[in-house]
Amino acid sequence: MTAVKDSVHDYISLDPLAQDLVDTPEFQRLRHIKQLSTVRLVYPSANHTRFEHSLGVYHLASRALDYLDIGGDRARHVRAAALLHDIGHGPYGHQTEEVIRRRTGAHHDEIGHLLDETDVAAVLVAHDLDPDRIAALVRGDGELGQLVSGELDVDRMDYLVRDAHHTGVPYGTIDTGRLVRELRYRDGELVLADGNVQTAESLLLARALMNGTVYRHHVSRIAGAMLERASERLLDTGEVGIDEFRRMADHDLLVSLSEHVPDLGRRIERRDLYKRAVWAPLASVPASVVEMDYAETRSAAREIADKAGVEPDEVLVDVPSRPSFKESRTRVIVNGVVQRLEEASELVAGLRAAERTQWRIGVYAPAEAADDVRDAAADVLGLAEVRVGLAE
């Protein structure tokens, strides 16, 4: 086995299959996609990549399989799926995910097209693995798919501790050793063994704290909205097709944006970002606005721009999805009975309330236009209250 030194898990041992998969162009591309995309504009040390994260997920999956006493062909497929789970990401990861989905109908965890007539496919076949089974595991299908993509998946375990480590934010610290050691299968469901309500709560709390402090930081959201709009415009020019776009690395996209969409591309490159014209809580936003889809937010942005007397691309309307806690559905054994965490823990209700309180709709514009955009947005969106934040 080859040992790789990792900043989070110390040494990660790669078996021959993993070594061959890591050497493929499809996996090496992950070296050039940052794990936290625009978050690194807030936390300068957050320059870790999906390459090292994928190695970490492989490592935790391997440990979990050992504790679960799962071996042979089943374990080999799970380890491969854990290693390859992120190869479907486009440039800047989740920040361009919706752009790609709107153009192709595909989610980043649908990797079947990357396991057909590629170097990855050749490696899998050479090691007697079924690419279709691996694609299904990455989607979270079946009993073992829960380990790769589910409420207790090793993907979440790795990115929380890794993101906390590289941002310098301590809130994502969780006991991955205990988590993987206490995993069990009960009637086909992945659960935590008896006596682990607090272990499950720690995962939920870490995610909630990282959401507010890191993942949904307003500067990252502004940069992400600018990047998404710039990417749409880049594809509209026809200079870059969607197939080429989705296989770009971060730097490829930044170069293309600077060349073909310079007004937004250069702003992103130089961190010359729009400011918050509106930053309003859930209670101040009509339900119809909270539920707006992409086409409706684009239409609202154009109406706000017209009313404010600015260019259409100088207004971005950012409506996040309603707060949800996927992790609250984590199953734990309590006194021999499998329960959802939301049934076994009083902490869940409080964290849900905090998530709703922290939710914000954002309307962003250049600093010089922010006041006019704020007034226009309040009128167009029917906001009862707005909070203006011109300074980052």
Phi, psi and omega in degrees: 000150175262133179258132179245128179284127183238145183288341183253312187258010182069248180258134176247123181268124180258126175283172183304322178297312180298320178302315181292322179292320179299329183280355181284151178301325182296323179278322180298331177304331182293343174298337188249018174237113182291140181297321186252013173038246187282352176298333181291349172284346176258314181248098188299335181275357182277063182253017179289161190241168175290343175297305183289326175300317181296323175297320179295320179295319176301316181298311181293324177297318180298317179294318180297319179298321178297314180294326179279356180059042176253123183225196176063214185297323181297315181293322180297321178292320180294316179299319178295318179296320178298318180293322187264004192298338184254006184291348178276356181292143172273185178298144182061021172054236186295339183292336177250006184301315182289327175301312180294319180296319180295328183272334185239342185078004185253142174268160185295338180272005173266092189253011182305322182293338179271355178252018181238114178058043175235173176297325177298314179300318180297320179294316181299315180296319179298332179260016176061039175251151183264112180303324180294321177296320180292319177299321179293320178296320179297326177287348182090016182285145172077178183299312183283338177298334178298332181287332181268321182213096181189189182294332181244034186284155181285343174300309181296319180301317182288314187291330178297309182289325181290316180294321177296317180299314187277337174277338186084008179267125187278357191287342182269007183291119177227162182269084182296329179299313179291319181302310183289330181288331185264006178290142177218158170253129177229113181054042176083359180253140176278122184225171172260140183297164180306142179089016186236027175300316180293327176298315178294320179298323181297324178294317180294316181294319179300316180296318181296316180291321178291326177302308184289325186271325188242295192295327182247023177304138188297328179294318177295321179295320178297310180298321179295319178295321177294318180295318179296315180295318179296322180294319176299317180294322177300314180293327178294334179290337183082359179288334179228128177275163184294326179294319176292318182301312186289346178257004178291157166265172183304313184292328177299315181294318181298320178295315181296321179293319180296329181277317189254339177228063192296328183298318178271321182301316181287328175298316180295316181300321185264004185056039175262078194267158171297166179247167177282114171275324178226139177214085193246141181284167183303321183295340183264000188247127177303146181302325181295329178284318179301327184267007183298140175269184185300313182299322181289323178292324177295318178296318179296320179298319179294320179294318178297317180298317180297317181291327181275349179074035179237171179292148183305321182279004176266007175230127177236127178255121186243104180247100179290161177295159178301146179303134177215151181238086177302323183294340180291345177272001176308137182259132179231150176270124179236114182053041176085356183247134178284126177229155169286148181301323181297338177273333186262349187231130175283345181293330185300315182300319179295319180292324176297317179297320179295321178298318179295322180294325184277347182299138178218139165271139179240138169236124189241148182200163173303149186306319185290342181255358190300320182295314179295321180293322178302311182295318180294320181294319179300322180287310184293319185269352179067041183280133179282337184204139175232152173242126182261134178220086183286332179270142180292000000 
